[in-house]
Amino acid sequence: MKKFYLFLVLISVHSFSQSLVRIVPENFSSVFNFGGVGSFDSTQIVVSGQDGMPPNGTSKFYIFNRDSLGITPNGTFVSPETNQNFGGGIEMTENYLYIGSITNSTNVANGGAVYVYKKVNGNWEYLLKIQPSNLFENDYFGSNLKFHNDQLFITSYGYDPNGDGTINEGAIYIYNQNEDTFSLQQTITGASNSTGFGNLIDIEEGKLVTTATNSNDDLIITYNFEDLNWAQVDNTAMPDISFVYNPELSLLHSDRVSLSNGKLYLYHINDTENDFLGLKMIKIYDWSDTTDEWNFVEDIIFQEGDYYQYKVKVNGNNMFLIPTGFYVLQVERKNPIFHFVYENGSWIYNNTYTGMSSYDNDNFGHFTMLKGNSVLFGNALEYWTQPVMAPNGGAYFLDVTLGVNQFETNNFVVYPNPTEGILKIDSQKSEINSIEIYDYLGKKVLQSKSFVSELDISNLNSGIYFCIIKSSDNSMTNQKIIKR
């Protein structure tokens, strides 16, 4: 088994304002939960939000123009039907906009719908509503949307072939689009006794990957485009999670998988001796046309972040690892996104991004969309005022065409590691404000509030510790260290 290690063990948390652009709607203080979902094309961005304090606000989508001068507001959408709210998936192409309404009840309660808008003379005009003829109660049609090669893929996560509103096996409806006309080509469904089918839809070069789960396994289901239809060719169980330090740990199947470059990227975590953080990795698989299955190629080991749960998103030469669970160390911080780039045959750490507000504990990146060299991040739980009422939220846009060397981080070097007791600390760019050492339970065992080039931890017991360095520019570096 091949393993490649991403040995930048420093975890630097920064806001890179020169590359990460904040998207701000008009009257932002009266917008809430902004950034739940969104999409974009080459000239515009659309982001969800509410125009008032929940539960009284109306769900809207906020449109923005983007060009060389920046990102500017350009109006909003509300549902074209009275008492039917937006909610679910969204997809934007150059000329069409598709918006889910999973609780749409015009036919049956929570049956769902998808609204289609068309760009006419630079303006978005409502065109039509898509609903399948066999819609049942609690189907939630429109929960996920994807457009690819003149086909619109619509997930109905509550679908059950017998119309049972309490069973959520899931289905993906596939519509052919010919200009303003849509026709149902086929419906692919999850297996009996499974759930979550269609929550992920990744498509590349005639191959579609989705996921599901049952009582035993998380599943990767693969389809090939053959004879104008999508045919299932593989159903593979993901590696089991067995983690002694957190036996109840579970990972969301749709977050673990990403399809790009003809490869499958899968997040996994293993137990390692005396390490409660575990061994975190991205497992990479190649597709075999001979055997119609995914074949393991290599493990990419990474150590960024004191988290167990991650979402992986890959597109071309860019990989984003996004923590989606709680951090292990009891040190409040903003949720980071770790960015790697593929260069000279290896995945190399590039940057860490966070939201730009001054408040911690947001969900930056829980919604992430990659298209080409651009990325849209949602941060619906981001607070910009004292976190008492509902959050205003946030959204950010990133252009990754600038390359690896365009950005700088304020990292520190801590060595030797492992150590018998003396840690040397080199500051490469920033002045150090404080250094703190935590044990594996998150208890602070040592602190220095002034800059030192060496730290003596010889009095600490052997084991794993975490060195947290805070700098004068409010960035934070977190490195795992081993005391022998």
C-alpha positions as CSV (number, residue, x, y, z in Angstrom):
1,M,0.0,0.0,0.0
2,K,1.4,3.4,-1.0
3,K,1.2,6.2,1.4
4,F,2.2,9.9,0.9
5,Y,2.4,12.2,3.9
6,L,1.5,15.8,3.8
7,F,3.9,16.9,6.5
8,L,3.0,20.5,7.0
9,V,1.9,19.8,10.6
10,L,1.4,23.5,11.3
11,I,-2.2,24.6,11.4
12,S,-2.3,28.3,10.6
13,V,-5.6,30.1,10.9
14,H,-5.8,33.3,8.8
15,S,-8.0,35.4,6.7
16,F,-6.5,35.9,3.3
17,S,-8.3,39.1,2.3
18,Q,-6.1,39.5,-0.8
19,S,-7.6,36.3,-2.3
20,L,-10.7,35.4,-0.3
21,V,-13.5,37.9,-1.2
22,R,-16.4,38.5,1.1
23,I,-19.9,38.7,-0.6
24,V,-22.1,41.3,1.1
25,P,-25.8,41.8,0.3
26,E,-27.5,45.1,0.5
27,N,-29.0,45.9,4.0
28,F,-26.8,43.1,5.4
29,S,-27.7,43.8,9.0
30,S,-31.3,42.7,8.2
31,V,-30.3,39.6,6.3
32,F,-30.0,36.3,8.3
33,N,-28.6,32.9,7.7
34,F,-26.9,34.2,4.5
35,G,-24.7,31.6,2.8
36,G,-26.7,28.4,3.4
37,V,-26.4,27.4,-0.3
38,G,-25.4,29.1,-3.5
39,S,-24.1,28.8,-7.0
40,F,-22.4,30.8,-9.7
41,D,-21.5,31.1,-13.4
42,S,-18.9,33.2,-15.2
43,T,-20.4,36.6,-14.4
44,Q,-22.9,36.1,-11.5
45,I,-23.2,34.6,-8.0
46,V,-26.5,33.6,-6.2
47,V,-26.6,33.0,-2.4
48,S,-29.5,32.0,-0.1
49,G,-30.6,34.0,2.9
50,Q,-33.7,35.4,4.8
51,D,-34.9,38.9,4.8
52,G,-35.8,38.9,8.5
53,M,-35.2,37.3,11.8
54,P,-36.1,33.6,11.7
55,P,-38.7,32.2,11.8
56,N,-40.4,35.3,10.5
57,G,-38.1,36.1,7.5
58,T,-38.8,35.2,3.9
59,S,-36.4,32.9,2.1
60,K,-34.7,34.7,-0.7
61,F,-31.8,34.3,-3.1
62,Y,-29.5,37.2,-3.5
63,I,-27.9,37.9,-6.9
64,F,-24.5,39.4,-7.4
65,N,-22.5,40.5,-10.4
66,R,-18.8,39.6,-10.5
67,D,-16.2,41.2,-12.8
68,S,-12.8,42.7,-12.6
69,L,-14.0,45.4,-10.3
70,G,-15.4,43.1,-7.7
71,I,-18.6,41.5,-6.5
72,T,-21.7,43.8,-6.3
73,P,-25.4,43.2,-5.4
74,N,-27.9,42.9,-8.3
75,G,-31.3,42.2,-6.8
76,T,-33.1,39.3,-5.1
77,F,-35.5,36.4,-5.9
78,V,-38.5,35.3,-3.9
79,S,-40.6,32.2,-4.6
80,P,-42.9,32.7,-7.6
81,E,-45.7,30.9,-5.7
82,T,-47.5,32.3,-2.7
83,N,-46.8,30.5,0.6
84,Q,-44.2,28.2,-1.1
85,N,-40.7,28.8,0.1
86,F,-37.3,28.3,-1.5
87,G,-35.1,25.7,0.2
88,G,-33.0,22.8,-1.1
89,G,-30.5,22.7,-3.9
90,I,-29.5,25.4,-6.4
91,E,-27.6,25.4,-9.7
92,M,-26.7,28.2,-12.0
93,T,-25.5,28.0,-15.6
94,E,-24.8,30.8,-18.0
95,N,-28.5,31.1,-19.1
96,Y,-30.6,29.2,-16.6
97,L,-31.0,29.1,-12.9
98,Y,-32.6,26.2,-11.0
99,I,-33.9,26.6,-7.4
100,G,-35.3,23.8,-5.2
101,S,-38.4,24.2,-3.0
102,I,-38.4,20.9,-1.0
103,T,-41.4,21.8,1.2
104,N,-43.5,22.9,-1.8
105,S,-47.0,21.5,-1.1
106,T,-49.0,22.6,-4.2
107,N,-49.6,18.9,-5.0
108,V,-48.9,17.0,-1.8
109,A,-47.4,18.0,1.5
110,N,-43.7,18.5,1.2
111,G,-43.6,16.9,-2.2
112,G,-41.2,19.5,-3.4
113,A,-40.5,21.3,-6.7
114,V,-37.8,23.0,-8.7
115,Y,-38.2,26.5,-10.2
116,V,-36.5,27.3,-13.4
117,Y,-35.4,30.9,-14.4
118,K,-34.0,32.0,-17.7
119,K,-31.6,34.9,-18.4
120,V,-33.3,37.3,-20.9
121,N,-31.4,40.5,-21.9
122,G,-29.3,40.2,-18.8
123,N,-32.2,39.7,-16.4
124,W,-33.5,36.6,-14.7
125,E,-37.1,35.8,-15.6
126,Y,-39.2,33.0,-14.1
127,L,-39.8,30.2,-16.7
128,L,-41.5,27.2,-15.2
129,K,-41.8,24.7,-12.4
130,I,-40.6,21.1,-12.5
131,Q,-42.5,18.4,-10.6
132,P,-42.7,14.7,-11.3
133,S,-46.0,13.1,-12.0
134,N,-45.5,10.5,-9.3
135,L,-44.9,12.9,-6.4
136,F,-45.6,11.7,-2.9
137,E,-45.9,13.2,0.5
138,N,-42.5,14.1,2.1
139,D,-40.5,13.3,-1.1
140,Y,-38.6,16.6,-0.8
141,F,-38.0,16.8,-4.5
142,G,-35.3,19.4,-5.3
143,S,-33.0,18.7,-2.3
144,N,-29.9,18.6,-4.5
145,L,-29.4,19.9,-8.1
146,K,-26.7,19.4,-10.7
147,F,-26.5,20.3,-14.4
148,H,-24.3,18.4,-16.8
149,N,-24.2,18.1,-20.6
150,D,-27.8,19.3,-21.2
151,Q,-29.2,17.2,-18.3
152,L,-30.6,18.4,-15.0
153,F,-30.2,16.0,-12.1
154,I,-32.7,16.5,-9.2
155,T,-32.5,14.7,-5.9
156,S,-35.6,13.7,-4.0
157,Y,-34.1,12.6,-0.7
158,G,-37.5,11.5,0.8
159,Y,-38.4,9.3,-2.2
160,D,-39.8,5.8,-1.5
161,P,-41.1,3.7,-4.4
162,N,-44.2,2.8,-2.4
163,G,-44.9,6.4,-1.5
164,D,-44.2,5.9,2.3
165,G,-43.6,9.3,3.7
166,T,-41.6,7.9,6.6
167,I,-39.0,6.1,4.4
168,N,-36.2,8.1,2.8
169,E,-34.5,5.8,0.3
170,G,-33.9,8.7,-2.1
171,A,-33.9,9.1,-5.9
172,I,-32.3,11.2,-8.6
173,Y,-34.6,12.3,-11.4
174,I,-32.7,13.0,-14.7
175,Y,-34.3,15.5,-17.1
176,N,-33.1,16.3,-20.6
177,Q,-33.1,20.0,-21.4
178,N,-33.7,21.3,-24.9
179,E,-33.6,25.1,-24.5
180,D,-36.8,25.8,-22.5
181,T,-38.2,22.3,-22.6
182,F,-37.6,19.6,-20.0
183,S,-38.4,15.9,-20.4
184,L,-37.8,13.2,-17.8
185,Q,-35.2,10.7,-19.2
186,Q,-35.0,8.3,-16.2
187,T,-35.1,8.0,-12.5
188,I,-32.3,6.2,-10.5
189,T,-33.1,5.1,-7.0
190,G,-31.4,4.1,-3.8
191,A,-31.4,0.5,-2.6
192,S,-34.1,-0.8,-0.3
193,N,-33.3,-0.1,3.4
194,S,-30.8,2.6,2.5
195,T,-31.0,6.4,3.0
196,G,-29.3,9.5,1.8
197,F,-29.1,8.4,-1.9
198,G,-28.4,11.5,-4.1
199,N,-27.3,13.9,-1.3
200,L,-24.0,13.9,-3.3
201,I,-24.0,14.1,-7.1
202,D,-20.5,14.2,-8.7
203,I,-20.3,13.8,-12.5
204,E,-17.3,13.8,-14.8
205,E,-16.8,12.4,-18.3
206,G,-19.7,10.0,-18.5
207,K,-19.4,8.8,-14.9
208,L,-21.7,9.7,-12.0
209,V,-21.0,9.0,-8.3
210,T,-23.4,9.3,-5.4
211,T,-23.5,7.8,-1.9
212,A,-26.0,6.3,0.5
213,T,-26.0,4.5,3.9
214,N,-27.6,1.4,5.4
215,S,-27.5,-0.3,8.8
216,N,-24.1,-1.9,7.9
217,D,-22.2,0.3,5.5
218,D,-21.7,3.7,3.8
219,L,-21.9,3.1,0.1
220,I,-20.4,4.6,-3.1
221,I,-22.7,4.0,-6.1
222,T,-21.2,4.5,-9.6
223,Y,-23.0,4.9,-12.9
224,N,-21.8,5.1,-16.5
225,F,-23.5,6.9,-19.2
226,E,-24.5,4.2,-21.8
227,D,-27.0,4.3,-24.6
228,L,-28.5,7.6,-23.5
229,N,-29.1,6.3,-20.0
230,W,-27.1,6.1,-16.7
231,A,-26.4,2.5,-15.8
232,Q,-25.2,1.4,-12.4
233,V,-21.8,-0.4,-12.7
234,D,-20.6,-0.5,-9.1
235,N,-21.7,-0.4,-5.5
236,T,-18.8,-0.3,-3.1
237,A,-18.8,-0.1,0.7
238,M,-16.6,2.6,2.2
239,P,-13.9,1.6,4.7
240,D,-15.4,1.1,8.2
241,I,-14.7,3.7,10.9
242,S,-13.5,2.0,14.1
243,F,-12.0,4.6,16.5
244,V,-11.2,3.6,20.1
245,Y,-10.9,7.2,21.4
246,N,-14.3,8.0,20.0
247,P,-16.3,4.8,19.5
248,E,-19.5,6.7,18.6
249,L,-17.7,8.5,15.8
250,S,-19.7,8.6,12.5
251,L,-18.9,10.4,9.3
252,L,-21.5,11.7,6.9
253,H,-21.2,9.6,3.8
254,S,-21.9,12.4,1.3
255,D,-19.1,14.5,2.8
256,R,-16.4,11.8,2.5
257,V,-16.3,11.4,-1.3
258,S,-15.3,13.6,-4.2
259,L,-14.9,12.7,-7.9
260,S,-12.3,14.5,-10.0
261,N,-9.5,13.8,-12.5
262,G,-10.9,10.4,-13.2
263,K,-10.2,9.5,-9.5
264,L,-12.2,9.0,-6.4
265,Y,-11.1,10.8,-3.3
266,L,-12.3,9.5,0.1
267,Y,-11.8,10.8,3.6
268,H,-10.9,8.2,6.2
269,I,-9.5,8.1,9.8
270,N,-7.7,5.2,11.5
271,D,-6.6,4.5,15.1
272,T,-3.0,5.1,15.9
273,E,-1.1,4.2,19.0
274,N,-1.3,6.8,21.8
275,D,-2.9,9.4,19.4
276,F,-6.4,10.4,20.2
277,L,-6.6,12.5,17.0
278,G,-6.1,9.4,14.9
279,L,-4.4,9.0,11.5
280,K,-6.3,11.1,8.9
281,M,-6.1,10.5,5.3
282,I,-7.5,10.9,1.8
283,K,-7.7,7.5,0.1
284,I,-7.4,7.7,-3.7
285,Y,-8.9,5.2,-6.1
286,D,-8.6,4.8,-9.9
287,W,-11.5,3.4,-12.0
288,S,-10.9,0.1,-13.9
289,D,-13.0,-0.2,-17.1
290,T,-11.9,-3.9,-17.3
291,T,-13.5,-4.9,-13.9
292,D,-15.9,-2.0,-13.5
293,E,-14.7,-1.1,-10.0
294,W,-12.6,1.4,-8.0
295,N,-9.1,0.2,-7.3
296,F,-7.1,1.6,-4.4
297,V,-4.0,3.6,-5.4
298,E,-2.6,5.5,-2.4
299,D,-3.2,7.2,0.9
300,I,-2.6,10.9,1.3
301,I,-1.9,11.4,5.1
302,F,-2.6,14.8,6.5
303,Q,-2.4,16.3,10.0
304,E,-4.1,19.6,9.6
305,G,-6.7,20.3,12.3
306,D,-7.7,18.7,15.6
307,Y,-11.0,17.4,14.1
308,Y,-12.4,13.9,13.3
309,Q,-15.0,14.9,10.7
310,Y,-14.1,16.4,7.4
311,K,-15.7,17.1,4.0
312,V,-13.4,16.6,1.0
313,K,-13.9,18.6,-2.2
314,V,-11.6,18.2,-5.2
315,N,-11.6,19.8,-8.6
316,G,-8.7,19.5,-10.9
317,N,-5.5,20.5,-9.0
318,N,-7.3,21.9,-6.0
319,M,-8.4,20.0,-2.9
320,F,-10.2,21.5,0.1
321,L,-10.5,19.7,3.4
322,I,-13.3,21.2,5.5
323,P,-13.8,20.3,9.2
324,T,-17.6,19.7,9.8
325,G,-17.5,18.5,13.4
326,F,-16.4,19.9,16.7
327,Y,-12.7,20.5,17.4
328,V,-11.1,18.2,19.9
329,L,-9.0,20.8,21.8
330,Q,-11.1,23.2,23.9
331,V,-9.7,26.2,22.1
332,E,-12.4,28.3,20.5
333,R,-11.7,29.3,16.9
334,K,-13.2,30.0,13.5
335,N,-13.8,27.0,11.3
336,P,-10.9,26.6,8.9
337,I,-10.7,25.3,5.4
338,F,-7.4,23.7,4.4
339,H,-6.4,24.1,0.8
340,F,-4.0,21.7,-1.0
341,V,-2.8,21.9,-4.6
342,Y,-1.4,19.2,-6.9
343,E,2.0,20.1,-8.0
344,N,4.9,18.0,-9.5
345,G,3.0,14.7,-8.8
346,S,2.1,15.5,-5.1
347,W,-0.6,17.2,-3.1
348,I,1.0,20.1,-1.3
349,Y,-0.5,22.3,1.4
350,N,-1.2,25.8,0.2
351,N,-3.3,27.8,2.6
352,T,-5.8,27.9,5.4
353,Y,-8.9,30.1,5.1
354,T,-11.4,31.3,7.6
355,G,-14.4,33.7,7.7
356,M,-13.7,37.4,8.3
357,S,-15.9,38.2,11.3
358,S,-14.4,38.6,14.8
359,Y,-16.6,35.9,16.3
360,D,-15.6,32.2,16.6
361,N,-17.6,29.0,16.2
362,D,-19.1,29.4,12.7
363,N,-19.6,26.8,10.0
364,F,-17.4,28.2,7.3
365,G,-17.2,25.9,4.3
366,H,-20.0,23.5,5.3
367,F,-21.4,24.6,1.9
368,T,-18.7,24.6,-0.7
369,M,-19.0,24.6,-4.5
370,L,-16.1,24.3,-6.9
371,K,-16.4,25.2,-10.6
372,G,-13.2,25.4,-12.7
373,N,-10.8,27.6,-10.8
374,S,-13.4,29.3,-8.6
375,V,-14.9,28.4,-5.3
376,L,-18.0,29.6,-3.4
377,F,-18.0,29.1,0.4
378,G,-21.1,29.5,2.6
379,N,-20.9,30.5,6.3
380,A,-24.6,30.7,7.4
381,L,-23.7,30.6,11.1
382,E,-21.3,33.4,11.0
383,Y,-22.0,36.2,13.5
384,W,-21.1,39.9,12.9
385,T,-22.6,41.2,16.1
386,Q,-22.7,39.8,19.6
387,P,-24.0,36.2,19.2
388,V,-27.3,36.5,21.0
389,M,-29.9,36.3,18.2
390,A,-29.9,34.6,14.8
391,P,-26.6,34.9,12.8
392,N,-26.5,37.2,9.8
393,G,-24.2,34.6,8.1
394,G,-21.6,35.1,5.4
395,A,-20.5,33.9,1.9
396,Y,-17.1,34.1,0.3
397,F,-15.6,33.7,-3.2
398,L,-12.1,32.5,-4.0
399,D,-10.2,32.5,-7.3
400,V,-7.5,29.8,-7.2
401,T,-5.8,30.6,-10.5
402,L,-3.2,32.7,-8.7
403,G,-1.0,29.7,-7.9
404,V,0.7,28.4,-4.8
405,N,3.3,31.0,-4.4
406,Q,0.9,33.9,-4.6
407,F,0.0,33.6,-0.9
408,E,2.0,33.8,2.4
409,T,1.3,32.4,5.8
410,N,2.6,33.5,9.2
411,N,3.9,30.0,10.3
412,F,6.3,29.1,13.0
413,V,8.7,26.3,13.2
414,V,8.7,24.2,16.3
415,Y,11.5,21.5,16.7
416,P,12.8,19.0,17.5
417,N,9.7,16.8,17.4
418,P,9.6,14.4,19.1
419,T,11.6,16.0,21.9
420,E,13.2,14.9,25.2
421,G,12.2,18.2,26.7
422,I,13.5,21.3,24.9
423,L,11.4,22.8,22.1
424,K,13.0,25.4,19.9
425,I,10.7,28.0,18.3
426,D,11.5,30.0,15.2
427,S,9.3,32.8,14.1
428,Q,9.4,33.2,10.4
429,K,7.2,36.2,9.8
430,S,5.2,37.3,12.9
431,E,5.9,38.4,16.4
432,I,4.7,35.9,19.0
433,N,2.3,37.0,21.7
434,S,1.9,33.8,23.6
435,I,2.7,30.1,23.6
436,E,0.4,27.5,25.3
437,I,0.9,23.7,25.7
438,Y,-2.2,21.5,26.1
439,D,-2.4,17.8,27.0
440,Y,-4.6,15.3,25.0
441,L,-7.6,16.1,27.3
442,G,-7.4,19.8,26.3
443,K,-6.0,20.9,29.7
444,K,-3.5,23.7,29.6
445,V,-0.3,22.5,31.2
446,L,2.2,25.3,30.3
447,Q,2.0,28.9,29.1
448,S,4.4,31.6,28.2
449,K,3.0,35.1,27.5
450,S,6.2,36.5,26.0
451,F,8.4,35.5,23.1
452,V,10.9,32.8,23.8
453,S,13.1,30.9,21.4
454,E,13.1,27.8,23.6
455,L,10.5,26.1,25.8
456,D,11.4,23.5,28.5
457,I,8.7,20.8,28.8
458,S,11.0,18.2,30.4
459,N,8.8,18.2,33.5
460,L,5.8,17.0,31.5
461,N,5.0,13.3,31.3
462,S,5.7,11.4,28.1
463,G,2.9,11.6,25.5
464,I,1.2,13.8,23.0
465,Y,0.7,17.5,23.5
466,F,-0.4,20.5,21.4
467,C,1.6,23.7,21.1
468,I,-0.6,26.7,20.3
469,I,1.2,29.9,19.3
470,K,-0.7,33.1,19.0
471,S,0.9,36.0,17.0
472,S,0.6,39.7,17.0
473,D,-1.6,39.7,13.9
474,N,-4.2,37.4,15.7
475,S,-3.3,34.3,13.7
476,M,-2.9,31.0,15.5
477,T,-0.6,28.1,14.8
478,N,-1.4,24.7,16.4
479,Q,1.2,21.9,16.2
480,K,1.1,18.4,17.6
481,I,4.2,17.6,19.6
482,I,5.5,14.4,21.1
483,K,7.3,14.4,24.5
484,R,9.4,11.3,25.0
